[in-house]
Amino acid sequence: MSRRAVINADDFGFSPAVNQAIITAYREGILTSTSLMVTGAAAESAIELAHQHPNLGVGLHLVLVSGRSVLPPAQIPHLVDATGEFPHSSLQAGLTYQFNRSARGQLELEIRAQLEKFRQTGLSLTHVDGHKHLHCHPVVIDILVSLASEFNIPLIRLPQEELQLNLNWDRRDWLRKTLWWWIFNQLGQYGRSRLQAAGIQSMQRVYGLLQTGRISEDYLLDLIPQIQADAVEIYAHPVAPLRGEPANSQGAVELAALLSHRVRDSLLQAGFELVPFG
């Protein structure tokens, strides 16, 4: 069996600059998949672009922090403010979902609403992941598993990468990276047990968490030959540079990495077939 690599871009629908970057990386680069924010400011344009590029895999980028809800604030007052905005703190949101019973009931309503809004786009749902990885929260995972058969969720992202491999490349923020690695290792153990019991897929390795915002060409050229797994996801957050924006901005650097012929050649030399989920 050939090795498979899904190259995914998050935040489809966040802005025109993000949409442009994602379509450019798909047309001209290694991108095979993207994750749609159904309440993003440019979601309608993203949906139209997805229909124009039917071979681009599209999943749901579940927004439960730092973004807008589908449901009106009156229906989910324990989740959002009066304008329909979720809190910007992942810690605050996670504690609310864990310990506030009313919030948990409203959370299921909102997750269902986002899945329903995705279904209304007419796109085939290839996977589910989440903004700032709040979808890995045990309460959220349980809700997604309970809704998986109704909404045909085939795969859910569980970040899983090697800490030492990342630190060998870049020791900046080593304490934050170590903490994140430990947290998502714990969450991943619970998540994988729930997904396996429900027959929902996850990838063997998922790269992007520890190097978030710094998925550069050099990083990928160092990473790819060291990957041992045969089914992997690499995700990034590309942004098309706007007029007057420096070419070395995070989003532009990640877009350049996805457009790199050297990165494509490295993936092919490692035996990877570039595919969308499923």
N, C-alpha and C positions, 0 to 999 in steps of 0.2 A: 504494500500500500504506500502511495506517495505521501510525503509530508505535506501538511496543509497549513497555510498561514492566512489568517484574516487580518487585513489592514483596515482598521476602523477609525473614523473621525467622529468625535462627539460634537454635540451642540448644533446639529443641523437645524436651522430655523431660528437661531439666536439673533442673527443680523445678516444683512446683505453681504457684508465682507466675509463672514463665515461661510455662507452658502456658496459664494463665488469660489472660495478656496477649495471647498469640498468637491465641487463639480470639476474644477481644474485638476485637482489631484486624482480624480477618477478618470478623466479623459486622457490625461497626459502622464500620469504617474502610476503608483503602485496601489492606490486606494481601491478597495473592493466593497466597502461597507460603510454605513453611517448610522447615527442614532439621532432620531428626530425629537426635538422639544415641541410638543404639540401646542404649547401656549407661548412659544417664542414670538418675538416681535416680527420675525420674517418667516413664520411657519407656513403661511399660505404659499409664498414663493417657493419654499423648500419642497412642499408637496407637489407643486407643479413641475419643478425640476426633476423630482424623483420619478414622476410618471413619464417624463421625457427620456429618462435613462433607466429603462426597466431592468437592466442587468446589475444595477447598483443595489446591493442588499440594504434594506432599511429596517431598523428596529426602533423601539421606543426608548428614549432617554427620559426616564421617569424623573419628574421634578418635584421634590418634597422639601427643598431648601433653596434659598437664593433664586427665587423665580416666582411666577404667577400660577395660581391654581386654575383648573377648569371650572370647578363649582363656584358659585357666588359666596362671598364671605359669610352671609347669613346662614348658610348650610354647614359651614365648617369653621365656626368661630374660634375653636381651640387650635386650629392649624395656621390660620392666616390673619393678617390685620384687616382693617376696614377697607383697604384698597385691593385685597386679594393677594397680598404678597406673603410668601413664607418667610420665616426668620432667616437671617444671613449666617447665623451660627449653626454649624452642624452639631455641635455639642448640645446646644439648647434644643434643637429639633429632636435629636436622638433621645434626650432625657424625657422630653414631653411624650414621645411615642412609646417609651418604655413604661412610664409610671402614671400617665393620665388616661384613665379608662375611657372617658368621653372622647379624648383625642384619638384613641385607637379606633373607636367606632367610626369617627369621621374620616380617619385615614383610609379605611377600606372603601368608603364612598368615593373619595378623591382618586384613589388608585384605579378603581373601576371606571371612573369618568375619563381618566386619561387613556386607559386601554380602549374604551368605547370611542373616544375621539380619534384615536389612531385607526380603529377599524373603519370609521366613517370616511377616511381618506381613500379607501379602496386599495391601499398598498398591502402587500403580504408582509406580515410581521415575522422577521427573521430571528429576533432576539429581544431581550430587555436588559438594559443597564440603567444607571441612575446618575443624576447630577450630584457631584461630590460623593458618589458611592453610597448615598443614603439607602439605596435599594438593598445593601448588604445587611442592614439592621435586621435582627432576628424577627421583629414584629412585621417588618415589610416583607421579608422573605416568606414568612408564613402566609401572608395575604396573597402574595404572588402565586405561591404554590396552590392555594385554594381556588384561584381564578384561572389557573393554567389551562385546564381542559376547556373551559368556556371560551377563552380567547385564543386558544391554540398557541400558547407560548412554548416554542421548542427548545429555547436555550436562554440561560441567564448568566451574565458575566459575574465571575468571582475572581477578583484580582489575586494573582499568585505568581510571585517572581522571587528569584534568589537574592537575598540581601547582600551577601558577600560579593556576588558578581557586580552588583550596582556600586557598592562602595569601592571596589577595585577600580572602577571607572571614574567615579566622582565622589570624593569624601565630603563635599560641601553638605551642610545640614545633616550630618551623620546621625545626630540624636533624633531629629524629626523623622528621618527615614527609618531608623531602627524602631521607633515607637509605632509608626504607621505599619511597618512590616509585621510587628507583633500583634497589633489590633486586628489587622485584616487576616492574619493567620488564624486567630481565634474565631473571627466571624466566618471565615471560609470553612473551617471544620464543621460548624453548625450548618452552614448553607449547603455544603456538599452532601451532608447526610440527608437533608430535606429534599434536595433535588434528585438524588439517586433513588430515594424511596418513591418519588412521584414520577420517575422516568423522564425527568427534564435534563437536558444536556448542559455541560459546562466544558470549557476548554482545559487542556492539561496545564498550560501556562498562559498567563495574561500579563503583558508588559506595558507599563505606562504610568503606574501609580508613583513609584519611587523617583522617577525622572520627570514627573509632570511639569510641563512647560519648557522642558529642555530636551525634547526628542529631536536631536539634531542629526545631520548626516553622519558625523563622526561617531556619535553614540551608537547609531544603528549598525554602522560598519564594524564596530567593536563587539556589539551584542550578538549579531546574527550567527557568526561562526561558533559561538559558545552555547547556543541553544541546544539542549538535549531532547526536548519533547518533540513529538511529531504532529501535534495539533495545538497551534498557538494563535493568540490574538495579540497584535501590537496596536495600541490606540494612541491617538494624538489629538491636538486641538489646533488645526491650521486656521489661519486667518489671512485673507488676501491683503497685502499692504495697501493702505490708502495713500492718497497724494500727501506728501509731507511727512509721512510716517517713516521712521528709520527702518532700513532693510534688515537690521538685526533684532527687531522686536520678536518676542517669543513666538507669536503666531506665524510670522513670516519665516522664521527659522524652521519651524515644524513643517510648513508648507514646502519649503525648499528640500527638506529631507524626503518628503513623500514624492517629490518630482525627480529625485536623484537617480540617474542611470546606474551609478555605482551601487546604490542600495538595492536596486532591482537585480543587478547581476549577482550581488552577494546572496540574496535570497534564492535565486535559481541555482547557484553553485552549491548551496547547502541542501539542495534537493526539495525546496519548498514549491508547491503549487499555490498560486495566489487565487483565493476563492472568497466568496461571501459566506456567511453562515449558512449551513444547510446545503 
